[in-house]
Amino acid sequence: MSVWPRPPFRIWHHERVGVWDRNGDFKTYFDETISSDALLFNDNNLIVITLAPGNNSYLVPKPGVRLNLADLVENLPAGQDLRFILDMNNHGNMIGSSSTGNNFLLELVGVGNQ
């Protein structure tokens, strides 16, 4: 049964993404209002927000910056997405799967020696 008009309601979601420093203080990298299901961190404080709405994953490389991973990938096949990042190493390389079930490996290139 459908009710029209639907009751006006909004679910507000607020998430602070960041890292804990050596003194135990939380440093916020990004405040977001999207609901994601998973966060990944590496030892270099690189953060990935994954399982986000629209089958997106985001890279948070430093405070105040959130980048859609799909926009950073060269030659991403048409119709593919980066829905779920399963793991990330300290070099920034990631493995994951798309909403269509295809698995992928993303290698960080062109950023110099790290």
C-alpha positions in Angstrom: 0.0 0.0 0.0 1.3 3.4 -0.9 0.6 6.5 1.1 0.5 9.8 -0.6 1.7 12.4 0.3 4.5 10.7 2.1 5.3 12.1 5.5 8.0 14.7 5.4 11.1 13.3 7.2 14.8 13.4 6.8 17.4 11.2 8.3 20.5 13.4 9.0 23.8 11.6 9.0 27.0 13.1 10.1 30.4 11.4 10.1 33.8 12.7 11.0 36.6 10.9 9.2 40.1 11.3 10.5 43.0 9.9 12.4 44.2 9.7 16.0 47.5 11.3 16.6 50.2 10.0 18.9 48.9 12.1 21.8 45.4 10.5 21.5 43.8 13.5 19.9 41.4 13.0 17.0 42.3 15.0 13.9 39.3 15.5 11.5 40.2 15.1 7.9 36.7 15.3 6.5 33.1 15.9 7.8 30.6 14.1 5.6 26.9 13.7 5.5 26.8 10.6 3.3 26.4 7.3 4.9 29.2 4.9 4.2 29.6 1.4 5.5 33.4 1.1 5.6 36.6 3.0 6.2 40.1 1.9 5.4 43.4 3.4 6.7 47.0 2.8 6.1 50.1 3.7 8.1 50.6 6.9 6.0 47.2 8.2 7.2 45.6 7.7 3.7 41.9 7.1 4.2 39.4 5.4 1.9 35.6 5.7 2.4 33.9 2.8 0.7 30.5 1.2 0.2 29.1 4.7 -0.2 25.9 5.6 -2.0 25.9 5.4 -5.8 28.5 2.6 -5.7 31.2 5.1 -5.0 34.4 5.0 -3.0 36.4 8.1 -2.0 40.0 8.8 -1.2 40.8 11.3 1.7 44.5 12.0 1.2 44.7 15.0 3.6 42.4 17.2 5.7 39.6 18.9 3.8 40.0 16.8 0.6 37.7 14.0 -0.5 38.2 12.6 -4.0 35.9 10.2 -5.9 38.2 7.2 -6.7 36.6 6.6 -10.0 37.7 10.1 -11.2 41.3 9.2 -10.4 41.4 5.9 -12.2 42.7 5.9 -15.8 40.9 3.7 -18.3 38.2 2.6 -16.0 35.9 0.5 -18.2 32.6 2.0 -19.1 29.8 0.9 -16.7 32.2 -0.2 -14.0 32.4 1.3 -10.6 34.7 1.1 -7.5 31.9 0.1 -5.1 33.9 -1.8 -2.5 37.6 -1.4 -1.5 38.4 -4.5 0.4 42.0 -3.7 1.4 44.7 -1.1 1.0 48.5 -1.4 1.6 50.9 1.3 2.8 51.8 2.1 -0.8 48.2 3.1 -1.5 47.5 0.1 -3.7 43.9 -1.2 -3.3 41.9 -4.3 -4.1 38.2 -4.5 -4.3 35.1 -5.3 -6.3 32.5 -3.5 -8.4 28.7 -3.7 -8.1 28.8 -6.1 -11.1 31.0 -8.5 -9.2 34.2 -7.7 -11.1 37.4 -7.7 -8.9 40.1 -5.2 -9.4 43.6 -4.1 -8.3 44.3 -0.3 -8.2 48.0 0.6 -8.2 49.1 4.0 -7.2 51.4 5.4 -9.9 53.1 8.7 -10.6 53.5 10.0 -7.1 57.3 9.7 -6.8 59.2 7.4 -4.4 57.4 6.6 -1.2 
